[in-house]
Amino acid sequence: MNILQLLNQSDYIQINNQLIKPEYMFASEDYAEDDDVAVEAQLDGAELVLTVADLEDATPLADGAYWLESVGYLRFLTRQALH
């Protein structure tokens, strides 16, 4: 499954040890441009903005998460996964 599909199916994002509910989270899987904003959220009081290019540059990890050099550990979660 590609990272944009995971993004669009998730409700929350785990970034390092924090669980956040993004203010905006979507990227077209068919027509996404590299500079399209895919995620907007508040993280430690600062605004986090990730583009499609940022996500597509992420390195997949064995546990299903991703590593982003600019952010760190990134995992997409659904409400069901939290229960």
N, C-alpha and C positions, 0 to 999 in steps of 0.2 A: 504494500500500500504506500502511496506517495505521501509526502509530508503535507501537501495541500489538502488531500482527502482527510487526513487525520485532524487537521486544523478545523475543517468544516464540520466534522462529526463530533467535536469536543465541546464541552461546556466550560471547562476550566483548563488552566495551564499551570503546571508546576515548573517554577524556575528556581533552580538550586533547591533550597529547602522551603520555599514559599509557594503557597497555593493562591492563585489569583483568578479573579473573574474579569476578563478583559472588557473594556468599554466597547471595543470593536474587534471583531475577529471574523474575517472572511477573505477568501481569495478564489477567484474563478479558476477552476481546474482546467478549463479549456482555453480561456482567453486572457490569462494573467500576463501582465507586463512586469519586467524585473523591478521597476520602480513603484509598482502599486503597493500601497500600504496594506498589509495583511493582518497586523495586530497592533492595537493601541491599548495600553494599560498603564496603571500606576504601580511602580515597584520601588519600595523604600522612599516614597515621597517624590520620586522623579518619574517623568514620563518615559515610558518605553514604547518605541515605535520600531516595528520590524517590517521590512518589505518582503516581497516575494523572493527577491534575490537573496536576502539574508537567510530565509528559510531553506531555499534550495541549496545553499552553500553549507547547510548543517551536516554534520557527520553522524550517521546512524550508529547507535550503540547496541550492544547485544541484548540489553533488557527492554528494547523497544523505544527508548528515549533517544534524544539527539544531543549533540554537543555543538554549541555556537560559540565561536571564539569571543565575540563581543558580549555575550551574556552568561554562558556556562551551560549547565545541565537544563534541558528542556524536555518536558513530557506533556502530552495532551491527554486529558482525562474527561470522562463523561460522568454524569451524576451517578449512574449505576456503578461505576468503578469505585466510587467513594464509599459505597455502602457495604 
